[in-house]
Amino acid sequence: MPNKRIMIRKNIFTILTSLLIFYLSLAGSSTFGYRGFLNIPYIDKIGHFGLYFILMSVIILEHKKAFVNTRQLILVALIPFFFGTLMELFQLILTSDRKGELLDAAANASGIVSSIFIWLMINPYYRIDSLE
């Protein structure tokens, strides 16, 4: 059984990012206040996209040497996906002024998929020169 301290140290940025998302997901909307100059429709979806893009990117960067194929990467992506879905459910159940939305979950998933796509473009598992 791996040492818990080693596992925490190995995943510290993923844990910190997840805790930030957890707080932002369950904090009351009054915590953030109203910003008139940011009165952009669906700006919260951009926030969801960005947070889950960052979360997946952190996971990838912390474990980039462990991934040997795209399938492993996609399986690991289920962790932030289910975490985001759980946060939406928690908003429905645990908060009075926040509500879980399907579009928020879609924005979360889009951020995760975008992070994977960019990683695969930067560092593909195959190289053209290795095929020759």
C-alpha positions in Angstrom: 0.0 0.0 0.0 1.5 3.3 -1.0 2.4 5.9 1.6 -0.4 8.5 1.9 2.0 11.3 2.2 3.7 10.4 -1.0 0.4 10.1 -2.8 -0.7 13.5 -1.5 2.6 15.1 -2.4 2.4 13.5 -5.9 -1.1 15.0 -6.4 -0.8 18.2 -4.5 -1.8 20.5 -7.3 -4.7 18.4 -8.4 -5.9 18.3 -4.8 -5.5 22.1 -4.4 -7.3 22.8 -7.7 -10.1 20.4 -6.7 -10.5 22.1 -3.3 -10.7 25.5 -5.0 -13.4 24.2 -7.4 -15.2 22.6 -4.4 -15.3 26.0 -2.6 -16.3 28.0 -5.7 -19.1 25.5 -6.4 -20.7 25.5 -3.0 -20.0 29.1 -1.9 -23.1 31.3 -1.9 -23.5 33.6 -4.9 -23.4 36.6 -2.5 -19.8 35.6 -1.7 -18.7 36.9 -5.2 -20.8 40.0 -5.4 -22.2 41.5 -8.5 -19.9 43.0 -11.1 -21.8 45.2 -13.5 -19.0 45.4 -16.0 -19.0 41.6 -16.4 -22.7 41.4 -17.3 -21.9 38.9 -20.1 -24.5 36.2 -20.8 -23.4 32.8 -19.8 -20.1 34.0 -18.3 -20.4 31.4 -15.6 -20.2 28.7 -18.4 -16.8 30.2 -19.4 -15.8 29.9 -15.7 -16.9 26.2 -15.6 -15.0 25.5 -18.8 -11.9 27.2 -17.5 -11.8 25.6 -14.1 -12.2 22.1 -15.5 -9.8 22.8 -18.3 -7.3 23.8 -15.6 -8.1 20.8 -13.4 -7.6 18.3 -16.3 -4.4 20.1 -17.4 -3.0 19.8 -13.8 -3.9 16.1 -13.7 -2.2 15.6 -17.0 0.9 17.5 -16.1 1.3 15.8 -12.7 1.0 12.3 -14.3 2.3 12.8 -17.8 4.8 10.1 -17.6 2.2 7.6 -16.4 0.1 7.9 -19.5 1.2 5.5 -22.2 -1.9 5.7 -24.4 -5.0 7.8 -25.1 -7.3 5.2 -23.4 -5.6 5.7 -20.1 -5.9 9.5 -20.4 -9.6 9.2 -21.2 -10.2 6.9 -18.3 -8.5 9.3 -15.9 -10.6 12.1 -17.4 -13.7 10.4 -15.9 -12.4 11.5 -12.4 -12.9 15.3 -13.0 -16.0 14.6 -15.0 -17.7 12.7 -12.2 -16.3 15.3 -9.7 -18.0 18.1 -11.7 -21.2 16.2 -11.9 -21.1 15.6 -8.2 -20.6 19.4 -7.6 -23.7 20.1 -9.7 -25.7 17.7 -7.6 -24.3 19.2 -4.4 -25.4 22.6 -5.6 -28.9 21.3 -6.0 -29.0 19.6 -2.6 -26.7 21.6 -0.3 -27.1 25.2 -1.3 -30.2 27.5 -1.3 -29.0 30.1 -3.8 -27.1 28.0 -6.3 -28.5 25.5 -8.7 -27.0 22.7 -10.6 -27.4 23.0 -14.4 -26.9 20.6 -17.2 -25.2 23.3 -19.2 -22.7 23.7 -16.4 -21.9 20.0 -16.6 -21.6 20.3 -20.3 -19.1 23.3 -19.9 -17.2 21.2 -17.4 -16.9 18.3 -19.8 -15.9 20.7 -22.6 -13.1 22.0 -20.6 -11.9 18.5 -19.8 -12.1 17.4 -23.4 -10.3 20.5 -24.6 -7.5 19.9 -22.2 -7.1 16.3 -23.5 -7.2 17.4 -27.1 -4.6 20.1 -26.6 -2.3 17.6 -24.7 -2.7 15.1 -27.6 -1.8 17.8 -30.1 1.3 18.8 -28.2 2.4 15.4 -27.1 0.9 12.6 -29.3 1.6 9.0 -28.3 2.8 8.2 -31.8 5.5 9.9 -33.8 5.6 10.0 -37.6 9.4 9.5 -37.6 8.9 6.3 -35.5 6.6 4.9 -38.1 9.2 5.0 -40.9 
